[in-house]
């Protein structure tokens, strides 16, 4: 199978639907690497350990991590199932960006930026990433967030292993433009 489509499928398994291939994640989001490979192959997604290592090493957003001996693997962020990633709470940059679509703006004005089906609201430190994220949903809009003020007001921020900033929700009053 092509690496790109297998990588997307692994993303689905490790973030949202592990039971599609009959596996479960532990409470920290890890699954035994061999179990993942067995499940993928049984589901007709042919992949071996070398390919999997290659996917983890070359993924453009570093979406996955192995543990130190590669006996376990997990997604670095983006989950819709509840897992505890042991994320470090950090002081955010003064400004972060959220990419969304034009069609969500009215609702965001009313309700703030919500995590929807995921565990957190995803924010990025650069505009280009936010544009790309927004494009996934339609006509992209980039919201500039006053994360400095949010932090001063007690909101918590986490940085994932692959550099995505995460928070629980962003009330609209913190959107600068
Ligand atoms: C929007 C990708 C209506 C929100 C990216 C977003 C990211 C609202 C959509 C990661 C709303 C949820 C996550 C409200 C928020 N009313 N719509 N009140 N509040 N929304 O896919 O942030 O490539 O769950 O703006 O890079 O787009 O998969 O979240 O448009 O980091 O690794 O509801 O996924 O990473 O969409 O993307 P999503 P997201 P990967």
Backbone and ligand atoms as CSV (ligand in chain L), in Angstrom:
chain,resi,resn,atom,element,x,y,z
A,1,UNK,N,N,0.828,-1.201,0.000
A,1,UNK,CA,C,0.000,0.000,0.000
A,1,UNK,C,C,0.870,1.262,0.000
A,2,UNK,N,N,0.396,2.332,-0.615
A,2,UNK,CA,C,1.187,3.563,-0.675
A,2,UNK,C,C,1.330,4.163,0.719
A,3,UNK,N,N,2.522,4.696,1.006
A,3,UNK,CA,C,2.803,5.238,2.337
A,3,UNK,C,C,1.820,6.316,2.764
A,4,UNK,N,N,1.433,7.170,1.806
A,4,UNK,CA,C,0.556,8.273,2.161
A,4,UNK,C,C,-0.809,7.784,2.640
A,5,UNK,N,N,-1.375,6.829,1.922
A,5,UNK,CA,C,-2.702,6.360,2.335
A,5,UNK,C,C,-2.604,5.484,3.576
A,6,UNK,N,N,-1.519,4.738,3.720
A,6,UNK,CA,C,-1.367,3.922,4.929
A,6,UNK,C,C,-1.173,4.853,6.132
A,7,UNK,N,N,-0.449,5.941,5.918
A,7,UNK,CA,C,-0.214,6.897,6.991
A,7,UNK,C,C,-1.541,7.531,7.453
A,8,UNK,N,N,-2.397,7.861,6.501
A,8,UNK,CA,C,-3.717,8.422,6.852
A,8,UNK,C,C,-4.543,7.402,7.614
A,9,UNK,N,N,-4.455,6.150,7.173
A,9,UNK,CA,C,-5.226,5.106,7.846
A,9,UNK,C,C,-4.715,4.917,9.286
A,10,UNK,N,N,-3.394,4.934,9.452
A,10,UNK,CA,C,-2.823,4.776,10.803
A,10,UNK,C,C,-3.256,5.949,11.697
A,11,UNK,N,N,-3.341,7.117,11.110
A,11,UNK,CA,C,-3.813,8.308,11.833
A,11,UNK,C,C,-5.234,8.064,12.361
A,12,UNK,N,N,-6.078,7.556,11.493
A,12,UNK,CA,C,-7.463,7.260,11.886
A,12,UNK,C,C,-7.481,6.250,13.040
A,13,UNK,N,N,-6.656,5.220,12.926
A,13,UNK,CA,C,-6.616,4.166,13.954
A,13,UNK,C,C,-6.106,4.725,15.284
A,14,UNK,N,N,-4.995,5.487,15.235
A,14,UNK,CA,C,-4.346,5.905,16.481
A,14,UNK,C,C,-4.976,7.138,17.130
A,15,UNK,N,N,-5.841,7.841,16.351
A,15,UNK,CA,C,-6.484,9.028,16.943
A,15,UNK,C,C,-7.969,8.820,17.224
A,16,UNK,N,N,-8.612,8.029,16.368
A,16,UNK,CA,C,-10.081,8.018,16.420
A,16,UNK,C,C,-10.727,6.639,16.561
A,17,UNK,N,N,-10.293,5.676,15.767
A,17,UNK,CA,C,-11.048,4.421,15.688
A,17,UNK,C,C,-10.165,3.176,15.724
A,18,UNK,N,N,-9.459,2.940,16.842
A,18,UNK,CA,C,-8.598,1.750,16.898
A,18,UNK,C,C,-9.374,0.444,16.699
A,19,UNK,N,N,-10.631,0.441,17.140
A,19,UNK,CA,C,-11.370,-0.829,17.033
A,19,UNK,C,C,-11.737,-1.216,15.606
A,20,UNK,N,N,-11.542,-0.291,14.651
A,20,UNK,CA,C,-11.701,-0.655,13.234
A,20,UNK,C,C,-10.836,-1.873,12.891
A,21,UNK,N,N,-9.648,-1.961,13.513
A,21,UNK,CA,C,-8.795,-3.124,13.241
A,21,UNK,C,C,-8.629,-3.982,14.504
A,22,UNK,N,N,-9.576,-3.827,15.428
A,22,UNK,CA,C,-9.610,-4.707,16.599
A,22,UNK,C,C,-8.522,-4.467,17.628
A,23,UNK,N,N,-8.002,-3.235,17.692
A,23,UNK,CA,C,-7.009,-2.962,18.739
A,23,UNK,C,C,-7.546,-1.898,19.695
A,24,UNK,N,N,-6.919,-1.803,20.879
A,24,UNK,CA,C,-7.295,-0.730,21.801
A,24,UNK,C,C,-6.029,0.027,22.199
A,25,UNK,N,N,-6.190,1.300,22.494
A,25,UNK,CA,C,-5.059,2.111,22.951
A,25,UNK,C,C,-5.022,2.042,24.472
A,26,UNK,N,N,-3.831,2.162,25.073
A,26,UNK,CA,C,-3.816,2.257,26.535
A,26,UNK,C,C,-4.196,3.686,26.928
A,27,UNK,N,N,-4.232,3.950,28.229
A,27,UNK,CA,C,-4.752,5.258,28.663
A,27,UNK,C,C,-3.883,6.427,28.206
A,28,UNK,N,N,-2.639,6.133,27.834
A,28,UNK,CA,C,-1.761,7.193,27.348
A,28,UNK,C,C,-1.665,7.218,25.819
A,29,UNK,N,N,-2.537,6.476,25.187
A,29,UNK,CA,C,-2.607,6.518,23.724
A,29,UNK,C,C,-1.689,5.549,23.000
A,30,UNK,N,N,-0.935,4.738,23.757
A,30,UNK,CA,C,0.022,3.813,23.128
A,30,UNK,C,C,-0.656,2.512,22.710
A,31,UNK,N,N,-0.119,1.927,21.650
A,31,UNK,CA,C,-0.490,0.558,21.308
A,31,UNK,C,C,0.801,-0.193,21.009
A,32,UNK,N,N,0.789,-1.485,21.321
A,32,UNK,CA,C,1.922,-2.337,21.011
A,32,UNK,C,C,2.165,-2.304,19.491
A,33,UNK,N,N,3.401,-2.051,19.078
A,33,UNK,CA,C,3.713,-1.891,17.650
A,33,UNK,C,C,3.344,-3.145,16.850
A,34,UNK,N,N,3.670,-4.311,17.421
A,34,UNK,CA,C,3.375,-5.556,16.706
A,34,UNK,C,C,1.865,-5.760,16.563
A,35,UNK,N,N,1.132,-5.382,17.625
A,35,UNK,CA,C,-0.342,-5.497,17.556
A,35,UNK,C,C,-0.897,-4.615,16.447
A,36,UNK,N,N,-0.341,-3.402,16.327
A,36,UNK,CA,C,-0.784,-2.498,15.262
A,36,UNK,C,C,-0.501,-3.118,13.898
A,37,UNK,N,N,0.731,-3.635,13.722
A,37,UNK,CA,C,1.084,-4.243,12.429
A,37,UNK,C,C,0.179,-5.429,12.127
A,38,UNK,N,N,-0.063,-6.278,13.127
A,38,UNK,CA,C,-0.941,-7.449,12.914
A,38,UNK,C,C,-2.337,-6.991,12.495
A,39,UNK,N,N,-2.849,-5.991,13.216
A,39,UNK,CA,C,-4.195,-5.494,12.928
A,39,UNK,C,C,-4.276,-4.901,11.525
A,40,UNK,N,N,-3.253,-4.124,11.145
A,40,UNK,CA,C,-3.246,-3.507,9.816
A,40,UNK,C,C,-3.214,-4.576,8.731
A,41,UNK,N,N,-2.336,-5.552,8.905
A,41,UNK,CA,C,-2.200,-6.599,7.883
A,41,UNK,C,C,-3.456,-7.457,7.785
A,42,UNK,N,N,-4.063,-7.748,8.940
A,42,UNK,CA,C,-5.308,-8.535,8.928
A,42,UNK,C,C,-6.423,-7.769,8.215
A,43,UNK,N,N,-6.324,-6.435,8.261
A,43,UNK,CA,C,-7.347,-5.610,7.596
A,43,UNK,C,C,-6.996,-5.358,6.125
A,44,UNK,N,N,-5.938,-6.007,5.658
A,44,UNK,CA,C,-5.576,-5.896,4.246
A,44,UNK,C,C,-4.684,-4.708,3.929
A,45,UNK,N,N,-4.223,-3.998,4.981
A,45,UNK,CA,C,-3.307,-2.866,4.757
A,45,UNK,C,C,-1.897,-3.402,4.979
A,46,UNK,N,N,-1.281,-3.833,3.921
A,46,UNK,CA,C,0.013,-4.503,4.032
A,46,UNK,C,C,1.111,-3.514,4.398
A,47,UNK,N,N,1.716,-3.737,5.549
A,47,UNK,CA,C,2.803,-2.852,6.003
A,47,UNK,C,C,3.699,-3.643,6.947
A,48,UNK,N,N,5.003,-3.449,6.816
A,48,UNK,CA,C,5.917,-4.132,7.736
A,48,UNK,C,C,6.624,-3.092,8.615
A,49,UNK,N,N,7.421,-3.587,9.540
A,49,UNK,CA,C,8.031,-2.698,10.531
A,49,UNK,C,C,8.935,-1.645,9.873
A,50,UNK,N,N,9.660,-2.041,8.815
A,50,UNK,CA,C,10.537,-1.051,8.151
A,50,UNK,C,C,9.716,0.093,7.557
A,51,UNK,N,N,8.599,-0.277,6.921
A,51,UNK,CA,C,7.734,0.767,6.344
A,51,UNK,C,C,7.161,1.656,7.445
A,52,UNK,N,N,6.779,1.008,8.546
A,52,UNK,CA,C,6.189,1.786,9.644
A,52,UNK,C,C,7.218,2.777,10.212
A,53,UNK,N,N,8.442,2.303,10.382
A,53,UNK,CA,C,9.512,3.193,10.889
A,53,UNK,C,C,9.709,4.354,9.911
A,54,UNK,N,N,9.662,4.014,8.632
A,54,UNK,CA,C,9.832,5.042,7.605
A,54,UNK,C,C,8.695,6.083,7.672
A,55,UNK,N,N,7.474,5.594,7.871
A,55,UNK,CA,C,6.319,6.504,7.979
A,55,UNK,C,C,6.495,7.438,9.181
A,56,UNK,N,N,6.880,6.862,10.309
A,56,UNK,CA,C,7.044,7.673,11.524
A,56,UNK,C,C,8.148,8.717,11.317
A,57,UNK,N,N,9.236,8.294,10.677
A,57,UNK,CA,C,10.379,9.205,10.498
A,57,UNK,C,C,10.148,10.283,9.445
A,58,UNK,N,N,9.293,10.011,8.470
A,58,UNK,CA,C,9.176,10.952,7.353
A,58,UNK,C,C,7.862,11.725,7.351
A,59,UNK,N,N,6.962,11.423,8.284
A,59,UNK,CA,C,5.674,12.126,8.280
A,59,UNK,C,C,5.900,13.645,8.329
A,60,UNK,N,N,5.216,14.378,7.441
A,60,UNK,CA,C,5.489,15.814,7.325
A,60,UNK,C,C,5.085,16.628,8.546
A,61,UNK,N,N,4.213,16.078,9.381
A,61,UNK,CA,C,3.863,16.804,10.615
A,61,UNK,C,C,4.290,16.028,11.865
A,62,UNK,N,N,5.160,15.083,11.697
A,62,UNK,CA,C,5.612,14.229,12.823
A,62,UNK,C,C,4.401,13.791,13.662
A,63,UNK,N,N,3.450,13.157,13.001
A,63,UNK,CA,C,2.195,12.817,13.671
A,63,UNK,C,C,2.310,11.670,14.677
A,64,UNK,N,N,3.374,10.836,14.534
A,64,UNK,CA,C,3.469,9.631,15.370
A,64,UNK,C,C,4.802,9.593,16.117
A,65,UNK,N,N,4.785,8.869,17.258
A,65,UNK,CA,C,6.036,8.608,17.980
A,65,UNK,C,C,6.097,7.151,18.392
A,66,UNK,N,N,7.301,6.602,18.411
A,66,UNK,CA,C,7.563,5.317,19.058
A,66,UNK,C,C,8.054,5.599,20.473
A,67,UNK,N,N,7.941,4.605,21.364
A,67,UNK,CA,C,8.673,4.701,22.628
A,67,UNK,C,C,10.143,4.360,22.335
A,68,UNK,N,N,10.985,4.341,23.368
A,68,UNK,CA,C,12.432,4.261,23.093
A,68,UNK,C,C,12.845,2.981,22.377
A,69,UNK,N,N,12.228,1.835,22.690
A,69,UNK,CA,C,12.650,0.597,22.000
A,69,UNK,C,C,11.707,0.237,20.840
A,70,UNK,N,N,10.855,1.166,20.463
A,70,UNK,CA,C,9.920,0.981,19.340
A,70,UNK,C,C,8.928,-0.156,19.554
A,71,UNK,N,N,8.754,-0.577,20.799
A,71,UNK,CA,C,7.769,-1.645,21.053
A,71,UNK,C,C,6.348,-1.067,21.121
A,72,UNK,N,N,6.242,0.266,21.250
A,72,UNK,CA,C,4.928,0.925,21.282
A,72,UNK,C,C,4.939,2.134,20.362
A,73,UNK,N,N,3.737,2.493,19.907
A,73,UNK,CA,C,3.589,3.643,19.009
A,73,UNK,C,C,2.320,4.400,19.393
A,74,UNK,N,N,2.308,5.719,19.179
A,74,UNK,CA,C,1.076,6.494,19.394
A,74,UNK,C,C,1.059,7.721,18.485
A,75,UNK,N,N,-0.117,8.340,18.380
A,75,UNK,CA,C,-0.232,9.618,17.671
A,75,UNK,C,C,0.154,10.723,18.650
A,76,UNK,N,N,0.807,11.762,18.151
A,76,UNK,CA,C,1.282,12.840,19.026
A,76,UNK,C,C,0.201,13.819,19.444
A,77,UNK,N,N,-0.863,13.921,18.655
A,77,UNK,CA,C,-1.994,14.817,18.982
A,77,UNK,C,C,-3.148,14.502,18.049
A,78,UNK,N,N,-4.250,15.214,18.233
A,78,UNK,CA,C,-5.362,15.114,17.297
A,78,UNK,C,C,-6.427,14.098,17.669
A,79,UNK,N,N,-6.312,13.505,18.852
A,79,UNK,CA,C,-7.248,12.445,19.235
A,79,UNK,C,C,-8.676,12.941,19.442
A,80,UNK,N,N,-9.623,12.060,19.096
A,80,UNK,CA,C,-10.999,12.292,19.523
A,80,UNK,C,C,-11.355,11.342,20.659
A,81,UNK,N,N,-10.578,10.259,20.822
A,81,UNK,CA,C,-10.843,9.398,21.986
A,81,UNK,C,C,-10.008,9.899,23.160
A,82,UNK,N,N,-10.533,9.752,24.376
A,82,UNK,CA,C,-9.827,10.332,25.516
A,82,UNK,C,C,-8.538,9.582,25.860
A,83,UNK,N,N,-7.415,10.225,25.669
A,83,UNK,CA,C,-6.134,9.649,26.084
A,83,UNK,C,C,-5.369,10.724,26.838
A,84,UNK,N,N,-4.530,10.272,27.748
A,84,UNK,CA,C,-3.710,11.218,28.493
A,84,UNK,C,C,-2.303,11.200,27.902
A,85,UNK,N,N,-1.955,12.254,27.180
A,85,UNK,CA,C,-0.658,12.293,26.497
A,85,UNK,C,C,0.459,12.769,27.422
A,86,UNK,N,N,0.095,13.135,28.660
A,86,UNK,CA,C,1.108,13.625,29.597
A,86,UNK,C,C,1.740,14.919,29.104
A,87,UNK,N,N,0.919,15.761,28.491
A,87,UNK,CA,C,1.446,16.991,27.887
A,87,UNK,C,C,1.920,17.972,28.949
A,88,UNK,N,N,2.971,18.678,28.619
A,88,UNK,CA,C,3.493,19.702,29.516
A,88,UNK,C,C,2.710,20.986,29.348
A,89,UNK,N,N,2.325,21.551,30.508
A,89,UNK,CA,C,1.652,22.842,30.450
A,89,UNK,C,C,2.740,23.901,30.276
A,90,UNK,N,N,2.577,24.772,29.292
A,90,UNK,CA,C,3.637,25.748,29.002
A,90,UNK,C,C,3.076,27.152,28.837
A,91,UNK,N,N,3.942,28.142,28.956
A,91,UNK,CA,C,3.555,29.525,28.652
A,91,UNK,C,C,3.532,29.648,27.128
A,92,UNK,N,N,2.401,30.063,26.549
A,92,UNK,CA,C,2.336,30.142,25.084
A,92,UNK,C,C,3.032,31.392,24.561
A,93,UNK,N,N,3.313,31.440,23.255
A,93,UNK,CA,C,3.753,32.706,22.650
A,93,UNK,C,C,2.643,33.743,22.838
A,94,UNK,N,N,2.931,35.004,22.641
A,94,UNK,CA,C,1.917,36.044,22.888
A,94,UNK,C,C,0.745,35.935,21.917
A,95,UNK,N,N,1.041,35.461,20.690
A,95,UNK,CA,C,0.013,35.312,19.649
A,95,UNK,C,C,0.078,33.894,19.093
A,96,UNK,N,N,-1.081,33.277,18.894
A,96,UNK,CA,C,-1.142,32.009,18.149
A,96,UNK,C,C,-2.276,32.141,17.128
A,97,UNK,N,N,-2.278,31.238,16.138
A,97,UNK,CA,C,-3.268,31.306,15.064
A,97,UNK,C,C,-4.136,30.045,15.024
A,98,UNK,N,N,-5.380,30.240,14.631
A,98,UNK,CA,C,-6.273,29.100,14.410
A,98,UNK,C,C,-6.829,29.197,12.994
A,99,UNK,N,N,-6.635,28.131,12.238
A,99,UNK,CA,C,-7.162,28.104,10.878
A,99,UNK,C,C,-8.529,27.463,10.869
A,100,UNK,N,N,-9.463,28.149,10.242
A,100,UNK,CA,C,-10.809,27.593,10.170
A,100,UNK,C,C,-11.400,27.948,8.800
A,101,UNK,N,N,-12.685,27.688,8.651
A,101,UNK,CA,C,-13.327,27.985,7.379
A,101,UNK,C,C,-14.341,29.114,7.583
A,102,UNK,N,N,-14.518,29.867,6.522
A,102,UNK,CA,C,-15.478,30.968,6.503
A,102,UNK,C,C,-16.849,30.533,7.049
A,103,UNK,N,N,-17.249,29.317,6.691
A,103,UNK,CA,C,-18.602,28.873,7.046
A,103,UNK,C,C,-18.797,28.673,8.556
A,104,UNK,N,N,-17.676,28.582,9.319
A,104,UNK,CA,C,-17.799,28.389,10.765
A,104,UNK,C,C,-17.768,29.699,11.552
A,105,UNK,N,N,-17.468,30.812,10.861
A,105,UNK,CA,C,-17.185,32.061,11.575
A,105,UNK,C,C,-18.364,32.564,12.423
A,106,UNK,N,N,-19.549,32.520,11.856
A,106,UNK,CA,C,-20.698,33.027,12.627
A,106,UNK,C,C,-20.851,32.258,13.928
A,107,UNK,N,N,-20.752,30.935,13.821
A,107,UNK,CA,C,-20.885,30.089,15.005
A,107,UNK,C,C,-19.737,30.330,15.994
A,108,UNK,N,N,-18.526,30.546,15.450
A,108,UNK,CA,C,-17.384,30.824,16.329
A,108,UNK,C,C,-17.586,32.154,17.059
A,109,UNK,N,N,-18.171,33.137,16.367
A,109,UNK,CA,C,-18.446,34.428,17.021
A,109,UNK,C,C,-19.407,34.240,18.187
A,110,UNK,N,N,-20.363,33.361,17.997
A,110,UNK,CA,C,-21.366,33.103,19.044
A,110,UNK,C,C,-20.796,32.271,20.198
A,111,UNK,N,N,-20.050,31.218,19.845
A,111,UNK,CA,C,-19.690,30.197,20.838
A,111,UNK,C,C,-18.207,30.102,21.160
A,112,UNK,N,N,-17.377,30.927,20.495
A,112,UNK,CA,C,-15.937,30.796,20.667
A,112,UNK,C,C,-15.415,29.623,19.852
A,113,UNK,N,N,-14.089,29.414,19.900
A,113,UNK,CA,C,-13.501,28.279,19.184
A,113,UNK,C,C,-13.571,27.069,20.119
A,114,UNK,N,N,-14.306,26.078,19.667
A,114,UNK,CA,C,-14.519,24.885,20.494
A,114,UNK,C,C,-13.723,23.709,19.958
A,115,UNK,N,N,-13.491,22.728,20.831
A,115,UNK,CA,C,-12.677,21.595,20.383
A,115,UNK,C,C,-13.451,20.639,19.488
A,116,UNK,N,N,-14.751,20.780,19.420
A,116,UNK,CA,C,-15.594,19.901,18.608
A,116,UNK,C,C,-15.322,18.445,18.959
A,117,UNK,N,N,-14.999,17.620,17.951
A,117,UNK,CA,C,-14.843,16.196,18.270
A,117,UNK,C,C,-13.477,15.856,18.869
A,118,UNK,N,N,-12.541,16.805,18.833
A,118,UNK,CA,C,-11.193,16.470,19.304
A,118,UNK,C,C,-11.020,16.770,20.793
A,119,UNK,N,N,-9.841,16.395,21.316
A,119,UNK,CA,C,-9.594,16.611,22.743
A,119,UNK,C,C,-9.258,18.062,23.072
A,120,UNK,N,N,-8.729,18.779,22.088
A,120,UNK,CA,C,-8.324,20.171,22.310
A,120,UNK,C,C,-8.607,21.013,21.069
A,121,UNK,N,N,-8.610,22.336,21.254
A,121,UNK,CA,C,-8.553,23.272,20.130
A,121,UNK,C,C,-7.087,23.307,19.675
A,122,UNK,N,N,-6.873,23.253,18.362
A,122,UNK,CA,C,-5.513,23.237,17.816
A,122,UNK,C,C,-5.113,24.626,17.332
A,123,UNK,N,N,-3.937,25.084,17.786
A,123,UNK,CA,C,-3.435,26.405,17.407
A,123,UNK,C,C,-2.020,26.262,16.857
A,124,UNK,N,N,-1.625,27.191,15.986
A,124,UNK,CA,C,-0.266,27.095,15.445
A,124,UNK,C,C,0.453,28.414,15.619
A,125,UNK,N,N,1.779,28.329,15.614
A,125,UNK,CA,C,2.554,29.548,15.815
A,125,UNK,C,C,2.802,30.265,14.491
A,126,UNK,N,N,2.489,29.619,13.375
A,126,UNK,CA,C,2.670,30.334,12.104
A,126,UNK,C,C,1.394,30.345,11.266
A,127,UNK,N,N,1.272,31.405,10.481
A,127,UNK,CA,C,0.055,31.632,9.693
A,127,UNK,C,C,-0.113,30.575,8.601
A,128,UNK,N,N,1.002,30.159,7.965
A,128,UNK,CA,C,0.912,29.209,6.847
A,128,UNK,C,C,0.230,27.919,7.277
A,129,UNK,N,N,0.606,27.419,8.449
A,129,UNK,CA,C,-0.005,26.176,8.946
A,129,UNK,C,C,-1.495,26.388,9.147
A,130,UNK,N,N,-1.851,27.534,9.725
A,130,UNK,CA,C,-3.266,27.816,9.988
A,130,UNK,C,C,-4.061,27.887,8.684
A,131,UNK,N,N,-3.462,28.462,7.641
A,131,UNK,CA,C,-4.150,28.524,6.337
A,131,UNK,C,C,-4.398,27.105,5.831
A,132,UNK,N,N,-3.364,26.258,5.913
A,132,UNK,CA,C,-3.492,24.877,5.415
A,132,UNK,C,C,-4.569,24.114,6.200
A,133,UNK,N,N,-4.600,24.317,7.509
A,133,UNK,CA,C,-5.602,23.639,8.354
A,133,UNK,C,C,-7.011,24.119,7.975
A,134,UNK,N,N,-7.147,25.437,7.766
A,134,UNK,CA,C,-8.442,26.008,7.413
A,134,UNK,C,C,-8.949,25.489,6.076
A,135,UNK,N,N,-8.023,25.308,5.131
A,135,UNK,CA,C,-8.386,24.857,3.781
A,135,UNK,C,C,-9.034,23.483,3.790
A,136,UNK,N,N,-8.732,22.695,4.813
A,136,UNK,CA,C,-9.313,21.347,4.887
A,136,UNK,C,C,-10.836,21.424,5.006
A,137,UNK,N,N,-11.330,22.561,5.476
A,137,UNK,CA,C,-12.773,22.686,5.719
A,137,UNK,C,C,-13.492,23.575,4.705
A,138,UNK,N,N,-12.744,24.242,3.830
A,138,UNK,CA,C,-13.385,25.146,2.868
A,138,UNK,C,C,-12.556,26.411,2.708
A,139,UNK,N,N,-13.239,27.518,2.429
A,139,UNK,CA,C,-12.562,28.798,2.263
A,139,UNK,C,C,-11.836,29.171,3.556
A,140,UNK,N,N,-10.496,29.219,3.558
A,140,UNK,CA,C,-9.799,29.377,4.832
A,140,UNK,C,C,-9.845,30.786,5.430
A,141,UNK,N,N,-9.951,30.831,6.735
A,141,UNK,CA,C,-9.869,32.091,7.490
A,141,UNK,C,C,-8.884,31.823,8.629
A,142,UNK,N,N,-7.995,32.776,8.846
A,142,UNK,CA,C,-7.052,32.604,9.951
A,142,UNK,C,C,-7.413,33.559,11.084
A,143,UNK,N,N,-7.646,33.014,12.248
A,143,UNK,CA,C,-7.957,33.842,13.418
A,143,UNK,C,C,-6.684,34.031,14.238
A,144,UNK,N,N,-6.452,35.291,14.616
A,144,UNK,CA,C,-5.267,35.638,15.404
A,144,UNK,C,C,-5.719,35.706,16.864
A,145,UNK,N,N,-5.066,34.954,17.721
A,145,UNK,CA,C,-5.550,34.830,19.099
A,145,UNK,C,C,-4.611,35.520,20.088
A,146,UNK,N,N,-5.189,36.266,20.996
A,146,UNK,CA,C,-4.407,36.933,22.040
A,146,UNK,C,C,-4.129,35.919,23.157
A,147,UNK,N,N,-3.181,35.025,22.869
A,147,UNK,CA,C,-2.891,33.953,23.829
A,147,UNK,C,C,-2.182,34.484,25.072
A,148,UNK,N,N,-1.525,35.616,24.937
A,148,UNK,CA,C,-0.889,36.209,26.118
A,148,UNK,C,C,-1.966,36.574,27.152
A,149,UNK,N,N,-3.034,37.220,26.662
A,149,UNK,CA,C,-4.112,37.610,27.573
A,149,UNK,C,C,-4.834,36.376,28.124
A,150,UNK,N,N,-5.022,35.370,27.263
A,150,UNK,CA,C,-5.670,34.140,27.743
A,150,UNK,C,C,-4.856,33.537,28.881
A,151,UNK,N,N,-3.528,33.477,28.678
A,151,UNK,CA,C,-2.661,32.893,29.705
A,151,UNK,C,C,-2.754,33.691,31.005
A,152,UNK,N,N,-2.736,35.033,30.875
A,152,UNK,CA,C,-2.838,35.886,32.067
A,152,UNK,C,C,-4.177,35.670,32.779
A,153,UNK,N,N,-5.197,35.324,32.009
A,153,UNK,CA,C,-6.519,35.092,32.586
A,153,UNK,C,C,-6.705,33.660,33.086
A,154,UNK,N,N,-5.646,32.863,33.020
A,154,UNK,CA,C,-5.704,31.534,33.642
A,154,UNK,C,C,-5.955,30.365,32.704
A,155,UNK,N,N,-6.040,30.625,31.408
A,155,UNK,CA,C,-6.220,29.499,30.476
A,155,UNK,C,C,-4.927,28.705,30.382
A,156,UNK,N,N,-5.075,27.386,30.200
A,156,UNK,CA,C,-3.897,26.519,30.142
A,156,UNK,C,C,-3.542,26.183,28.698
A,157,UNK,N,N,-2.267,26.068,28.434
A,157,UNK,CA,C,-1.776,25.742,27.094
A,157,UNK,C,C,-0.784,24.588,27.175
A,158,UNK,N,N,-0.841,23.748,26.168
A,158,UNK,CA,C,0.049,22.583,26.094
A,158,UNK,C,C,0.687,22.561,24.712
A,159,UNK,N,N,1.918,22.030,24.651
A,159,UNK,CA,C,2.599,21.899,23.360
A,159,UNK,C,C,2.780,20.411,23.081
A,160,UNK,N,N,2.253,19.949,21.954
A,160,UNK,CA,C,2.380,18.516,21.651
A,160,UNK,C,C,3.803,18.227,21.192
A,161,UNK,N,N,4.134,16.952,21.202
A,161,UNK,CA,C,5.444,16.453,20.774
A,161,UNK,C,C,5.828,16.990,19.384
A,162,UNK,N,N,4.819,17.222,18.534
A,162,UNK,CA,C,5.104,17.688,17.175
A,162,UNK,C,C,4.788,19.175,16.968
A,163,UNK,N,N,4.788,19.942,18.069
A,163,UNK,CA,C,4.764,21.397,17.917
A,163,UNK,C,C,3.404,22.040,17.719
A,164,UNK,N,N,2.321,21.297,17.998
A,164,UNK,CA,C,0.987,21.900,17.898
A,164,UNK,C,C,0.598,22.414,19.287
A,165,UNK,N,N,0.120,23.670,19.335
A,165,UNK,CA,C,-0.336,24.232,20.615
A,165,UNK,C,C,-1.793,23.821,20.844
A,166,UNK,N,N,-2.096,23.435,22.071
A,166,UNK,CA,C,-3.422,22.909,22.387
A,166,UNK,C,C,-4.004,23.645,23.584
A,167,UNK,N,N,-5.300,23.900,23.528
A,167,UNK,CA,C,-5.988,24.486,24.673
A,167,UNK,C,C,-7.441,24.017,24.655
A,168,UNK,N,N,-8.155,24.242,25.757
A,168,UNK,CA,C,-9.507,23.674,25.847
A,168,UNK,C,C,-10.546,24.400,25.000
A,169,UNK,N,N,-10.490,25.713,25.028
A,169,UNK,CA,C,-11.433,26.488,24.208
A,169,UNK,C,C,-10.945,27.929,24.165
A,170,UNK,N,N,-11.379,28.662,23.155
A,170,UNK,CA,C,-10.973,30.062,23.010
A,170,UNK,C,C,-12.229,30.924,22.900
A,171,UNK,N,N,-12.615,31.601,23.996
A,171,UNK,CA,C,-13.764,32.513,23.906
A,171,UNK,C,C,-13.492,33.599,22.857
A,172,UNK,N,N,-14.535,34.041,22.185
A,172,UNK,CA,C,-14.336,34.935,21.032
A,172,UNK,C,C,-13.685,36.262,21.413
A,173,UNK,N,N,-13.832,36.662,22.671
A,173,UNK,CA,C,-13.228,37.940,23.086
A,173,UNK,C,C,-11.701,37.969,22.900
A,174,UNK,N,N,-11.056,36.768,22.805
A,174,UNK,CA,C,-9.604,36.725,22.641
A,174,UNK,C,C,-9.176,36.692,21.174
A,175,UNK,N,N,-10.160,36.685,20.270
A,175,UNK,CA,C,-9.807,36.701,18.846
A,175,UNK,C,C,-9.546,38.146,18.450
A,176,UNK,N,N,-8.329,38.417,17.964
A,176,UNK,CA,C,-7.946,39.791,17.650
A,176,UNK,C,C,-8.383,40.199,16.255
A,177,UNK,N,N,-8.318,39.257,15.315
A,177,UNK,CA,C,-8.750,39.558,13.960
A,177,UNK,C,C,-8.949,38.269,13.196
L,1,LIG,C1,C,-14.297,24.568,13.842
L,1,LIG,C2,C,-4.962,18.593,11.490
L,1,LIG,C3,C,-18.382,26.037,14.385
L,1,LIG,C4,C,-12.797,24.667,13.868
L,1,LIG,C5,C,-4.604,20.033,11.590
L,1,LIG,C6,C,-12.436,23.632,12.825
L,1,LIG,C7,C,-4.879,20.382,13.031
L,1,LIG,C8,C,-16.221,25.571,15.016
L,1,LIG,C9,C,-13.518,22.586,12.982
L,1,LIG,C10,C,-5.748,19.282,13.542
L,1,LIG,C11,C,-16.449,26.151,16.278
L,1,LIG,C12,C,-13.063,21.342,13.693
L,1,LIG,C13,C,-7.063,19.822,13.982
L,1,LIG,C14,C,-17.725,26.680,16.552
L,1,LIG,C15,C,-14.408,25.484,16.217
L,1,LIG,N1,N,-18.648,26.603,15.585
L,1,LIG,N2,N,-17.173,25.524,14.082
L,1,LIG,N3,N,-18.021,27.253,17.727
L,1,LIG,N4,N,-15.311,26.058,17.002
L,1,LIG,N5,N,-14.944,25.175,15.006
L,1,LIG,O1,O,-10.589,18.900,12.109
L,1,LIG,O2,O,-8.491,22.531,14.093
L,1,LIG,O3,O,-3.204,17.078,9.464
L,1,LIG,O4,O,-11.578,18.820,14.456
L,1,LIG,O5,O,-12.375,25.970,13.524
L,1,LIG,O6,O,-3.266,20.239,11.224
L,1,LIG,O7,O,-9.368,21.870,11.785
L,1,LIG,O8,O,-4.853,15.764,10.840
L,1,LIG,O9,O,-9.982,20.597,13.894
L,1,LIG,O10,O,-12.482,24.189,11.548
L,1,LIG,O11,O,-3.754,20.470,13.822
L,1,LIG,O12,O,-2.449,15.978,11.585
L,1,LIG,O13,O,-14.552,23.191,13.766
L,1,LIG,O14,O,-5.904,18.365,12.474
L,1,LIG,O15,O,-3.849,17.830,11.717
L,1,LIG,O16,O,-12.243,20.615,12.803
L,1,LIG,O17,O,-7.721,20.453,12.903
L,1,LIG,P1,P,-11.118,19.623,13.302
L,1,LIG,P2,P,-8.899,21.467,13.135
L,1,LIG,P3,P,-3.574,16.586,10.844
